[in-house]
Amino acid sequence: MNDSLKHLFSIANKEKRTIIGLMSGTSLDGLDIALCEFTGHGTQTQLTLREFTTMPYDTTFKQEVKAIFSKRQVDLEKVCLMNAYIGSFHAELINQCLQQWGVNAVDVDIIASHGQTIYHAPASLHGIEGMPNATLQIGDGDHIAVKTGIITLSDFRQKHIAAGGEGAPLAVYGDYLLFSEKGQNRIMLNIGGIANFTFLPGDLDTTRIFSTDVGPGNTLMDAYVQSRFPSKFFDADSEIAKKGTYNHKLLNALLDHPFFEQGFPKTTGPELFNLAYLEQAQHKAEATQLSPEDVMATLNRFSAAGISDALSRTLKGEKFEVFMSGGGMHNPLLIQNLQELIPGLSVRDTAELGVSPDAKEAVLFATLANECLVGKRIDFGPGQTRVPSVHMGKISLPE
């Protein structure tokens, strides 16, 4: 047997596995790196988050990714080059972290890499007859494996699509395994570029569990800030939006899209919610002369409205606890808008459950890797088509 396969087999048979989870989101803040320890699998999974950091991206890297991100037509050579470059660059960042943490690479069993999404194309969005759901993440796993010397699992979303899903959101798997609690309805709300949540019923009825995108989180706000305030990448502390007032007509125009009426689960991305979408809504609402501050206030309210409407449709009056993660939880006006739209809403963060909210998505992919190695098929019950029962992740060996 190949020595690397022998090593993989031995890892799968260990009582405790050390796994690094990686997440690089559409906001391009940086690479989230979570060093996790796992015992067990499935609903018996026990997680310890040993270390976590975000390695920030510089302006040049962000510009290189944006040149090919969420565009229908791009330079194919650029995509090819960036696939290899991002894999190698992420490996360098991992090696730096290991050195800073005083951890030897031989003591890490697996790396779980999400990669960098550059295009997301569910059939509900592309509308091309005969074409399937599709998504593309780059940052080649082989480059990570070779340059770190650590077996790497990557490209998780493809199996989800192959099994009938849309490739996103995948949070439902980790949320179910790590955060389900008998007797408490939980909403695991993540506000990244796109906002999504997982519904975990307190009766632990797996047929009711689902995860769904609900609309923009930070993506439109970030894109608008970058277009109007070149020195900024996002609206830190809602500084810009707080100076404005949201415009009702523009808000209604932004919400006037069939996506918001679709049932759950559903998925979307910046391919729909982008500056062109905003421009169309402004013309429709006759709001092209709004100040940048008023536009930002409206975009902030828009994100909150999409989230609150989806939550209201899901819970239908049931009592629930919301645990939040993602960059949006650091946006004070967004939280204020959510609390206004959902009276009595108490927002907690996942640190109460043992996982830093900033680390949650990286931890998710480490969890998916643990399941791929040692987990059994999760039975979500008869007729549960919203959550394919599959193991995800392609294996790259370092030798």
C-alpha positions as CSV (number, residue, x, y, z in Angstrom):
1,M,0.0,0.0,0.0
2,N,1.1,3.5,-0.8
3,D,2.8,5.0,2.3
4,S,0.5,8.1,2.3
5,L,-2.5,5.9,2.1
6,K,-1.2,3.9,5.0
7,H,-0.8,7.1,6.9
8,L,-4.4,8.2,6.0
9,F,-5.7,4.8,7.2
10,S,-3.8,5.2,10.5
11,I,-5.3,8.7,11.0
12,A,-8.8,7.4,10.4
13,N,-8.2,4.8,13.2
14,K,-6.8,7.3,15.8
15,E,-8.9,8.1,18.8
16,K,-8.1,11.8,18.5
17,R,-7.5,13.7,15.2
18,T,-5.9,17.1,14.7
19,I,-7.4,18.9,11.8
20,I,-6.8,22.4,10.4
21,G,-9.9,24.0,8.9
22,L,-9.5,26.8,6.4
23,M,-12.1,29.3,5.2
24,S,-11.7,32.2,2.7
25,G,-14.9,34.0,2.1
26,T,-16.3,36.3,-0.5
27,S,-15.4,39.3,1.7
28,L,-11.7,38.6,1.1
29,D,-10.8,39.7,4.6
30,G,-8.2,37.0,4.9
31,L,-7.7,33.3,5.5
32,D,-9.4,31.9,8.6
33,I,-7.2,29.1,10.1
34,A,-8.6,26.9,12.9
35,L,-6.6,24.2,14.6
36,C,-9.1,21.7,15.9
37,E,-9.0,18.4,17.8
38,F,-11.7,15.9,17.2
39,T,-12.8,12.7,19.0
40,G,-15.8,10.7,17.8
41,H,-18.0,11.4,14.9
42,G,-21.6,12.0,14.0
43,T,-23.7,13.2,16.9
44,Q,-21.0,12.0,19.3
45,T,-18.5,14.5,17.8
46,Q,-16.4,16.3,20.4
47,L,-14.5,19.3,19.3
48,T,-11.7,21.4,20.9
49,L,-10.6,24.6,19.2
50,R,-6.9,24.8,20.1
51,E,-5.9,27.8,18.0
52,F,-7.6,30.3,15.6
53,T,-6.3,33.2,13.6
54,T,-7.2,35.2,10.5
55,M,-4.2,35.8,8.2
56,P,-5.2,39.1,6.4
57,Y,-4.9,39.5,2.7
58,D,-3.1,42.4,1.3
59,T,-4.6,44.8,-1.3
60,T,-2.7,43.1,-4.2
61,F,-4.1,39.7,-3.4
62,K,-7.7,41.1,-3.1
63,Q,-7.4,42.8,-6.5
64,E,-6.1,39.6,-8.2
65,V,-9.1,37.6,-6.9
66,K,-11.6,40.3,-7.7
67,A,-10.3,40.2,-11.3
68,I,-11.9,36.8,-11.7
69,F,-14.6,36.8,-9.0
70,S,-18.3,36.5,-9.8
71,K,-17.8,37.5,-13.5
72,R,-19.5,35.7,-16.4
73,Q,-16.5,36.4,-18.6
74,V,-12.9,36.3,-17.4
75,D,-9.4,35.5,-18.6
76,L,-9.2,31.7,-18.5
77,E,-5.4,31.8,-18.1
78,K,-5.9,34.0,-15.0
79,V,-8.2,31.5,-13.5
80,C,-5.7,28.7,-14.2
81,L,-2.9,30.7,-12.6
82,M,-4.8,31.8,-9.6
83,N,-5.9,28.2,-8.8
84,A,-2.3,27.2,-8.4
85,Y,-1.3,30.5,-6.8
86,I,-4.0,30.5,-4.1
87,G,-3.2,26.9,-3.2
88,S,0.5,27.7,-2.7
89,F,-0.3,31.0,-0.9
90,H,-2.6,29.3,1.5
91,A,0.0,26.7,2.2
92,E,2.5,29.5,3.1
93,L,0.0,31.1,5.5
94,I,-0.6,27.7,7.2
95,N,3.1,27.2,7.6
96,Q,3.5,30.6,9.1
97,C,0.7,29.9,11.6
98,L,2.1,26.6,12.6
99,Q,5.4,28.3,13.4
100,Q,3.7,31.0,15.4
101,W,1.7,28.5,17.3
102,G,4.8,26.3,18.0
103,V,3.1,23.3,16.3
104,N,5.0,20.9,14.1
105,A,3.4,19.9,10.8
106,V,3.9,16.2,11.6
107,D,1.5,16.7,14.5
108,V,-1.3,17.8,12.2
109,D,-3.3,15.0,10.7
110,I,-5.4,16.7,8.0
111,I,-6.0,20.1,6.4
112,A,-9.6,20.9,5.3
113,S,-9.6,23.6,2.7
114,H,-12.7,25.4,1.5
115,G,-10.9,27.2,-1.3
116,Q,-11.9,30.5,-2.8
117,T,-15.3,30.7,-4.4
118,I,-15.1,32.6,-7.7
119,Y,-18.5,31.6,-9.2
120,H,-21.6,30.1,-7.9
121,A,-24.2,29.0,-10.4
122,P,-27.3,27.1,-9.1
123,A,-29.8,26.2,-11.8
124,S,-32.3,28.5,-10.1
125,L,-30.0,31.4,-10.9
126,H,-28.4,30.5,-14.3
127,G,-31.7,29.3,-15.8
128,I,-30.0,27.4,-18.7
129,E,-32.1,24.5,-19.7
130,G,-30.4,21.1,-19.3
131,M,-27.5,22.5,-17.3
132,P,-27.0,21.4,-13.7
133,N,-26.3,23.2,-10.4
134,A,-22.6,24.2,-10.4
135,T,-20.1,26.1,-8.3
136,L,-16.3,26.7,-8.5
137,Q,-13.8,27.1,-5.8
138,I,-10.1,27.5,-6.6
139,G,-7.0,27.1,-4.5
140,D,-5.7,23.6,-5.5
141,G,-5.5,21.1,-2.6
142,D,-2.5,19.3,-4.1
143,H,-0.5,22.5,-3.8
144,I,-1.5,22.8,-0.1
145,A,-0.6,19.2,0.6
146,V,2.8,19.2,-1.1
147,K,3.9,22.6,0.4
148,T,2.8,21.8,3.9
149,G,3.5,18.0,3.9
150,I,0.0,17.4,5.3
151,I,-2.8,15.4,3.7
152,T,-5.4,17.8,2.5
153,L,-9.1,17.5,1.9
154,S,-10.7,20.1,-0.4
155,D,-13.4,20.9,-3.0
156,F,-16.2,19.9,-0.6
157,R,-19.1,21.5,-2.4
158,Q,-18.9,19.2,-5.5
159,K,-20.3,16.1,-3.8
160,H,-23.2,18.1,-2.4
161,I,-24.1,19.1,-6.0
162,A,-23.6,15.6,-7.3
163,A,-26.0,14.3,-4.7
164,G,-28.7,16.7,-5.7
165,G,-27.9,19.8,-3.6
166,E,-26.9,23.3,-4.8
167,G,-23.4,23.2,-3.2
168,A,-24.4,25.7,-0.5
169,P,-24.9,26.3,2.2
170,L,-23.0,23.4,3.9
171,A,-23.2,24.7,7.4
172,V,-26.1,22.4,8.2
173,Y,-23.8,19.4,8.6
174,G,-21.5,21.0,11.2
175,D,-24.3,22.8,12.9
176,Y,-26.3,19.6,13.3
177,L,-23.3,17.6,14.6
178,L,-21.9,20.3,16.9
179,F,-24.8,22.5,18.1
180,S,-28.1,20.5,18.2
181,E,-29.7,20.7,21.6
182,K,-32.7,18.7,22.8
183,G,-35.4,21.0,24.1
184,Q,-34.1,24.2,22.4
185,N,-35.0,25.4,18.9
186,R,-31.8,27.0,17.6
187,I,-31.1,29.2,14.6
188,M,-27.4,29.2,13.7
189,L,-27.2,32.5,11.7
190,N,-24.1,33.3,9.8
191,I,-23.7,36.7,8.2
192,G,-20.8,36.6,5.7
193,G,-20.9,38.0,2.2
194,I,-24.2,36.1,1.9
195,A,-26.4,35.5,5.0
196,N,-27.5,32.0,5.7
197,F,-28.8,30.0,8.6
198,T,-29.4,26.5,9.8
199,F,-32.6,25.6,11.7
200,L,-32.1,23.0,14.4
201,P,-35.4,22.0,16.0
202,G,-35.4,21.2,19.7
203,D,-37.3,18.0,19.1
204,L,-34.2,16.8,17.2
205,D,-36.4,15.7,14.3
206,T,-33.8,15.5,11.5
207,T,-36.5,15.7,8.8
208,R,-37.1,19.3,9.8
209,I,-33.4,20.4,9.7
210,F,-32.3,22.5,6.9
211,S,-29.8,25.2,6.0
212,T,-30.5,28.0,3.5
213,D,-29.1,31.2,2.1
214,V,-31.5,34.2,2.7
215,G,-29.9,37.0,0.7
216,P,-27.1,39.5,1.0
217,G,-25.2,39.8,4.2
218,N,-22.1,42.0,3.7
219,T,-21.6,41.5,-0.1
220,L,-23.5,44.5,-1.4
221,M,-22.5,46.8,1.4
222,D,-18.8,45.9,0.8
223,A,-19.0,46.3,-2.9
224,Y,-20.7,49.7,-2.6
225,V,-18.1,50.9,-0.1
226,Q,-15.3,49.8,-2.3
227,S,-16.8,51.6,-5.3
228,R,-17.4,54.9,-3.5
229,F,-14.7,55.0,-0.9
230,P,-11.6,53.5,-2.5
231,S,-9.5,53.5,0.7
232,K,-12.1,51.3,2.5
233,F,-13.0,47.6,2.0
234,F,-16.0,47.6,4.3
235,D,-18.1,49.9,6.5
236,A,-16.3,49.5,9.8
237,D,-18.6,49.9,12.8
238,S,-21.4,51.0,10.4
239,E,-19.7,54.4,10.3
240,I,-21.0,55.4,6.9
241,A,-24.5,53.8,7.1
242,K,-25.1,55.5,10.5
243,K,-24.8,58.9,8.9
244,G,-27.6,58.1,6.4
245,T,-31.3,57.3,6.5
246,Y,-32.7,54.3,4.6
247,N,-34.9,55.0,1.7
248,H,-38.2,53.1,1.7
249,K,-38.7,53.1,-2.1
250,L,-35.2,51.8,-2.7
251,L,-35.6,49.2,0.0
252,N,-38.8,47.9,-1.6
253,A,-37.2,47.8,-5.0
254,L,-34.2,45.8,-3.6
255,L,-36.6,43.3,-2.1
256,D,-38.7,43.0,-5.3
257,H,-37.0,39.8,-6.6
258,P,-38.4,36.3,-7.0
259,F,-35.5,34.9,-4.9
260,F,-37.1,36.2,-1.7
261,E,-40.4,34.3,-2.5
262,Q,-38.7,31.0,-3.1
263,G,-39.0,28.2,-0.6
264,F,-36.2,26.9,1.5
265,P,-33.5,25.8,1.1
266,K,-32.1,28.0,-1.6
267,T,-28.8,29.5,-2.4
268,T,-27.5,32.7,-4.0
269,G,-24.4,34.8,-4.3
270,P,-22.8,38.0,-5.6
271,E,-23.6,36.7,-9.1
272,L,-27.2,38.1,-8.4
273,F,-26.7,40.6,-5.6
274,N,-24.1,43.0,-7.0
275,L,-23.7,46.6,-8.0
276,A,-25.7,46.1,-11.2
277,Y,-28.6,44.8,-9.1
278,L,-28.4,48.0,-6.9
279,E,-28.3,50.2,-9.9
280,Q,-31.4,48.6,-11.4
281,A,-33.2,49.0,-8.1
282,Q,-32.2,52.7,-7.9
283,H,-33.6,53.4,-11.3
284,K,-36.8,51.5,-10.5
285,A,-37.2,53.5,-7.3
286,E,-36.2,56.8,-8.9
287,A,-33.5,57.0,-6.2
288,T,-30.3,57.6,-8.3
289,Q,-29.5,60.8,-6.5
290,L,-29.3,59.5,-3.0
291,S,-26.2,60.3,-1.0
292,P,-23.7,57.4,-0.5
293,E,-24.6,57.5,3.2
294,D,-28.3,57.0,2.5
295,V,-27.5,54.2,0.0
296,M,-25.4,52.4,2.6
297,A,-28.2,52.8,5.3
298,T,-30.6,51.3,2.8
299,L,-28.3,48.4,1.9
300,N,-27.9,47.7,5.6
301,R,-31.6,47.6,6.2
302,F,-32.0,45.5,3.0
303,S,-29.7,42.8,4.5
304,A,-31.6,42.9,7.8
305,A,-35.0,42.7,6.0
306,G,-34.0,39.6,4.0
307,I,-32.7,37.8,7.2
308,S,-35.7,38.8,9.3
309,D,-38.3,37.8,6.7
310,A,-36.6,34.4,6.3
311,L,-36.5,33.8,10.0
312,S,-40.1,34.8,10.5
313,R,-41.2,32.4,7.7
314,T,-39.2,29.6,9.3
315,L,-40.2,29.8,12.9
316,K,-43.9,30.7,12.5
317,G,-44.2,31.9,16.0
318,E,-42.1,29.2,17.7
319,K,-39.7,30.2,20.4
320,F,-36.1,30.0,19.3
321,E,-32.5,31.1,20.2
322,V,-30.3,32.8,17.6
323,F,-26.6,32.1,17.7
324,M,-24.7,34.4,15.3
325,S,-21.4,34.1,13.5
326,G,-19.7,35.8,10.6
327,G,-18.4,39.3,9.9
328,G,-21.9,40.8,9.9
329,M,-22.2,40.3,13.7
330,H,-19.6,43.1,14.0
331,N,-21.9,45.5,12.2
332,P,-23.8,47.4,14.9
333,L,-26.4,49.0,12.7
334,L,-27.2,45.6,11.1
335,I,-27.8,44.1,14.5
336,Q,-30.0,47.1,15.5
337,N,-32.0,46.7,12.3
338,L,-32.5,43.0,13.0
339,Q,-33.7,43.7,16.5
340,E,-36.2,46.4,15.2
341,L,-37.6,44.0,12.6
342,I,-37.8,41.1,15.0
343,P,-39.0,42.5,18.3
344,G,-37.7,40.6,21.3
345,L,-34.8,39.1,19.3
346,S,-31.9,38.1,21.6
347,V,-28.7,37.7,19.6
348,R,-26.1,35.4,21.1
349,D,-22.8,34.3,19.6
350,T,-21.4,30.8,19.2
351,A,-18.7,31.5,21.8
352,E,-21.3,30.4,24.3
353,L,-21.2,27.0,22.6
354,G,-17.5,26.6,22.6
355,V,-16.6,28.0,19.1
356,S,-15.5,31.5,18.4
357,P,-18.0,33.1,16.0
358,D,-15.2,34.2,13.7
359,A,-13.8,30.7,13.6
360,K,-17.1,28.9,13.0
361,E,-16.9,28.5,9.2
362,A,-13.3,27.2,9.3
363,V,-14.3,24.8,12.1
364,L,-17.2,23.6,9.9
365,F,-14.8,22.4,7.2
366,A,-12.6,20.7,9.7
367,T,-15.8,19.0,10.9
368,L,-16.6,17.9,7.4
369,A,-13.1,16.5,7.0
370,N,-13.5,14.5,10.3
371,E,-16.8,13.0,9.0
372,C,-15.2,12.1,5.7
373,L,-12.5,10.2,7.5
374,V,-14.4,8.4,10.2
375,G,-18.1,9.2,10.0
376,K,-20.9,7.0,8.9
377,R,-23.8,8.1,6.7
378,I,-25.9,10.6,8.5
379,D,-29.6,9.6,8.2
380,F,-31.6,12.7,8.0
381,G,-34.8,10.7,7.7
382,P,-37.1,9.5,4.9
383,G,-38.0,12.1,2.3
384,Q,-35.3,14.6,3.5
385,T,-34.1,15.9,0.1
386,R,-32.9,19.2,1.4
387,V,-29.7,17.8,3.1
388,P,-28.0,15.1,1.0
389,S,-26.5,12.4,3.2
390,V,-23.0,12.3,1.8
391,H,-19.4,12.6,2.8
392,M,-17.6,15.5,1.2
393,G,-14.0,16.3,0.4
394,K,-11.4,15.2,-2.2
395,I,-8.2,13.8,-0.8
396,S,-4.7,15.2,-1.9
397,L,-1.7,13.3,-0.7
398,P,1.6,15.2,-0.1
399,E,3.7,12.6,-1.8
